[in-house]
Amino acid sequence: MNRVPERTALARFVAVAAALLALSGVAPAWAQPSYYPSEAGLTWTYSNGETQTLSGPRDVLGGQRMVLTHYFSGVPVSEEILTFGAGVVSHGTSAGGDIMPYQPPLTVYPPSPLQPGDAWQSTTRVGGIDITLSSEVVGLSGVQTPAGRFNALHVRQTTLTSSGGRTVLDLFFVPTVGVVRFVTQDGTQIDLIERAF
């Protein structure tokens, strides 16, 4: 009679359990990436020539914050000063070396998870102007980009300013990945072409 040693049986059980977890889409807690990507070193490159890189934490605006730097043609043009936890909160922006704090901070995304029908709004003041960001998850959408095919949450974001400005931006957000497509109000489509995680 052939007996499988206990160690081999245990190894086989662990391998089968891991395979079942992988097939079910469930991973151990230590392997779960953040719903809103928030780790230093993450990079997204888009079809309009923009690259976004997340760094930090840095001591800025009175606390430890992550910084999302926007580059065009390799040149940094602006930074968003962010915290992650109960969603994504912007504490301000920086351009040309000038930091402009948001008073109060602006909620970019609410606590996860997002689902169709979710809506949120946040208002801040910067440079004497009130800015209101209103967002709604209007649906789910299959999105094909040079970086791959994704099932994305379609988020419509409207920005209003007290000076009369209004912009509408459609974002296609994928949990654990980030924004894979932007569509501006004039219809320009900007796709994710590469990501480094």
C-alpha positions in Angstrom: 0.0 0.0 0.0 1.4 3.4 -1.0 1.0 6.1 1.6 1.4 9.7 0.8 3.6 11.3 3.5 1.8 13.8 5.6 4.0 16.7 4.3 3.1 15.9 0.7 -0.6 15.7 1.5 -0.4 19.1 3.3 1.5 20.6 0.4 -1.2 19.3 -2.0 -4.0 20.7 0.2 -2.3 24.1 0.3 -1.8 24.1 -3.5 -5.5 23.1 -4.1 -6.7 25.7 -1.6 -4.6 28.4 -3.3 -5.8 27.4 -6.7 -9.5 27.6 -5.5 -8.9 31.0 -4.0 -7.3 32.3 -7.2 -10.2 30.9 -9.3 -12.7 32.5 -7.0 -11.0 35.9 -7.2 -10.3 35.9 -3.4 -6.7 36.4 -2.2 -5.2 36.4 1.2 -5.5 39.7 3.1 -1.7 40.2 2.8 -1.9 40.0 -1.0 -4.8 42.4 -1.5 -3.8 45.6 -3.4 -5.5 48.8 -2.3 -8.9 49.5 -3.8 -7.6 53.0 -4.5 -4.0 52.5 -5.6 -1.9 54.3 -3.0 1.6 52.8 -2.9 4.7 54.9 -3.5 6.3 54.2 -6.9 3.1 53.5 -8.9 3.1 55.0 -12.3 0.4 55.5 -15.0 1.2 56.7 -18.6 -1.6 58.0 -20.8 -2.1 58.5 -24.5 -1.9 62.3 -24.3 1.7 62.1 -23.2 1.0 62.5 -19.5 2.7 60.3 -16.9 1.5 60.3 -13.2 3.8 59.0 -10.5 2.8 58.5 -6.8 5.5 59.2 -4.2 5.7 59.8 -0.5 4.7 60.0 2.1 6.1 63.6 2.5 5.6 66.0 5.3 3.5 68.7 3.6 0.4 70.8 4.6 0.7 69.8 8.2 0.8 66.0 7.8 2.2 63.0 6.0 0.8 63.0 2.5 1.2 61.1 -0.7 2.0 63.2 -3.8 0.8 62.5 -7.3 3.1 64.2 -9.8 1.9 65.0 -13.3 4.6 64.9 -16.0 4.4 66.0 -19.6 7.3 65.0 -21.8 9.2 64.1 -18.7 8.8 67.6 -17.1 6.8 67.8 -13.8 3.9 70.3 -14.3 1.8 69.9 -11.1 1.3 67.8 -8.0 -1.8 66.7 -6.1 -1.3 66.3 -2.3 -3.4 63.3 -1.2 -4.3 61.0 1.6 -5.8 57.6 1.3 -7.9 55.8 3.9 -11.5 56.8 4.0 -11.5 57.2 0.3 -9.1 59.6 -1.5 -8.8 63.2 -0.2 -6.9 66.0 -1.9 -5.4 68.5 0.6 -4.1 70.8 -2.2 -2.2 71.2 -5.3 1.2 72.5 -6.3 2.5 74.1 -9.5 5.6 76.0 -10.2 6.8 75.5 -6.6 3.7 77.2 -5.1 1.5 75.1 -2.9 -2.2 75.9 -2.8 -3.9 74.3 0.1 -7.6 73.3 -0.1 -9.7 74.6 2.8 -11.3 72.3 3.6 -9.7 69.2 1.9 -11.6 68.0 -1.1 -13.0 64.4 -1.3 -12.0 63.0 -4.6 -13.4 59.5 -4.0 -15.5 58.3 -1.0 -14.7 55.1 1.0 -14.7 52.0 -1.1 -16.2 50.1 -2.7 -17.9 52.1 -5.4 -21.0 50.9 -7.2 -23.4 52.3 -9.9 -25.7 54.9 -8.4 -23.2 56.1 -5.8 -22.8 59.9 -5.7 -20.8 62.3 -3.6 -20.0 66.0 -3.5 -17.2 68.1 -1.9 -16.6 71.8 -1.8 -13.3 73.6 -1.0 -11.9 77.1 -1.3 -8.5 77.9 -2.9 -7.2 81.3 -3.9 -10.4 83.0 -3.0 -12.5 80.7 -5.3 -15.0 78.1 -4.2 -14.7 74.8 -6.1 -17.4 72.1 -5.9 -16.6 68.6 -7.2 -19.7 66.5 -7.8 -19.3 62.9 -8.9 -21.6 60.0 -9.7 -21.0 56.4 -10.7 -23.2 56.2 -13.8 -22.5 52.6 -14.7 -20.1 49.8 -15.6 -18.3 49.7 -18.9 -15.9 47.4 -20.7 -12.9 49.5 -21.7 -10.2 48.4 -24.2 -6.9 50.4 -23.9 -3.3 49.8 -25.0 -2.7 48.7 -21.4 -5.4 46.0 -21.6 -9.1 45.3 -21.3 -10.8 46.3 -18.1 -14.3 46.3 -16.5 -14.5 49.9 -15.3 -16.7 52.0 -13.1 -17.9 55.0 -15.2 -17.6 58.0 -13.0 -19.0 61.4 -14.2 -17.2 64.2 -12.5 -18.5 67.8 -12.6 -16.5 70.7 -11.3 -18.1 74.1 -10.6 -16.4 77.2 -9.5 -17.8 80.3 -7.8 -16.4 82.3 -10.7 -18.9 80.5 -13.1 -16.6 77.8 -14.5 -18.0 74.4 -15.2 -16.2 71.3 -16.6 -17.4 67.7 -17.0 -15.0 64.8 -17.1 -15.9 61.1 -17.5 -13.5 58.8 -15.7 -13.3 55.1 -16.1 -12.0 53.8 -12.8 -10.8 50.2 -12.1 -10.4 49.2 -8.5 -6.7 48.3 -7.7 -5.6 49.8 -11.0 -6.8 53.4 -11.1 -8.2 55.5 -14.0 -7.8 53.7 -17.3 -9.6 56.3 -19.5 -10.6 59.9 -19.3 -13.1 61.5 -21.7 -13.2 65.3 -21.6 -16.3 67.4 -22.2 -15.2 68.1 -25.8 -15.1 64.3 -26.4 -11.3 63.8 -26.3 -10.5 60.3 -25.2 -7.3 59.7 -23.2 -6.4 56.1 -22.5 -4.0 54.4 -20.2 -1.1 53.0 -22.3 1.1 51.7 -19.5 1.2 51.2 -15.8 4.1 50.2 -13.5 3.0 48.6 -10.3 
